[in-house]
């Protein structure tokens, strides 16, 4: 192992009481990932030999989330001794024999960029420092640990907000909670850190003062963007971080050739993928693992979650989850695509249509006012307005199968399980309870019965009865002329 080797320790043991949430702070999500997931992405970009995540509060929840985004990392359990210093100490126990540099990150600082951390490591090594910390300068440093420098401008120590006196609290340079330590220097100082402070914790920040007291070099790098170095401690900061991250993501896709007309109202997760010449209209959300192919138009007011959209497709005012939309297909406005929807090339799911667990073949259309569930539709099909697949019998779901080139009348109900053969037709108002052979016309015809004089007899004195009597009298007069 070389002295230039890098290990990363991610601190994810805290509860985050200011979030006022049953969910651990580091599992709150922005940009499609939990906070800790963003930090692990950054760590991975640095190419470390090992990544360790220290957990304690809601241990299993956090460990499972970490495994979901970075299964290669090592989970380390913090014991009952509180504090960041103790968290790093137990992690160092898993790095026995490691002689390189140790980068310490906080799982609630999701906006750091790999270039900033690479610069931090570079300065650390060039300075031959025992420790190098990332700092930021804020107009209002309330709540953050202050970086106290000596008369020469060198870092002397870090003072936490609750332990700062008036002069120290006036300092605007803050500790971002990101450090690089030489492993041997860190290992030597951690046992010396005590708990004599306002919170009764082992502060990792105390290592800086101990190193300086021993005459070791402590360097510092100021983050080029102070906002990127700030942690998330409450719901306000969570939304601010989400907005900052989203602005970065939107800008990146714009520079990659995606047209985004209103970045402020467009949200794109870091896990989504858009091709050049995609257009995203205002009020649209492209979320999770959604992919959008070239030429597609998304929006306005559309939400896509884990969807696949083909080339030149148009998706307007639609809510879709786990759906596949083929090339040149059109969806919406006001469509609801539930999981398992597959719309073939040049197909159509129109206005006020809900689909679920259904395949709609190439060139087929479900234009409006319909529910299509647990259904397979062939190619070239046109369903009339108000088509309903009655797929549930109160015990189990059943499938409807509609062949190629089927055209149905308005207001049809297909009572599953049922099959409509290729080229078949159905009449308006049909309730299809039996299979329809290929090329057949299916009708549900009942004689129409008119009860003459019903309104006058049963609704006497109403305007409808008066008008009916007048119309009947006029008709009788015409008939007698």
C-alpha angles and dihedrals in degrees: 000000000000126000087242091062115120130214124183126213116194116198110218104146101102128104098219097219094185090067087066090212139131086222116083111255095241091058096059108112136234126167093007097302135082114256091255090053092061091050091050090050089055092047091051091054090062093060098231123184091230138011119199125187118201114213137178118136108074086354099184095047092052094043091051091050091049091050089051094059102026113018092172096068126098121240117220122191119221116217128223094285105102130222144064091269091060092045091056091043094058090045091052087056086067090050096061109159095015109136103177131084125302119214113201118203133178117232090222096060101083103160101066115120126222092238091060092051093045088054090049091054091045093053091045093056095041090052093048084227127172088217137005123192134198115234136183133198116229134183088223114029096177112145097019132102111257124232108227116200129195128235091279093054094252121135109266103174146321121250121199118228094249092051098043122111121218096274093046092048089056091063112107099197108095136193110247092203092245120119143166115209132183100243096231093049092049092046091052097050104041095077089056094058112107136192100240098128141096094278100038092235137131101251117207086207090069089069088071093058092044092052092050091048088056091051096252122148116255116188131189138205121199114222111244089221112039093196091061092058097053124105129229112245106155141015093271092057090044091059092044091052091047091052093048092048093047091051089055093049094047092048091050092054092046089055088049091059103270118136111226110175099190114024092181093063097035120090122192123178120227088240095058124096127211127184126221115279094030113138120211114192126206122292095024130136122202103190144184114339097348116147123198121194128218119292096016119138117214121193159291100231097358131145120200119184118184091338134148117219120190131220118297093000120148121216114182129183092339138147110210133170127182091350133141118217116191130225115290091005121141127217129185157302097221097000126152116207112188126194116300097031114143118183115189128223114298090004125140136222105181143190119332094357124146121197132183134175091348139131117216111191130230113294093006122135136210095178108180152341096016144129116210114182131164090358139139115207122188129217127297094016124152118195117198123236115289098025112168128187106206095209103160126070095184090265109048142005119250132194133242118209120200118184131217123299094009116157119194133193126241122284098019124164119202109201106207139259089051139125129212112201127227116289095007124147132209130200128237115282094014120159104205111206100152133051114275115220120233112281094009128132112230119203135176099202124175121172113259113239122202117197104206117221094008095134095048091049099043102030104037116174095023123122089243090056092048093050092046091052091048092049091047092050092050091049091050089050091052091047091051095047 
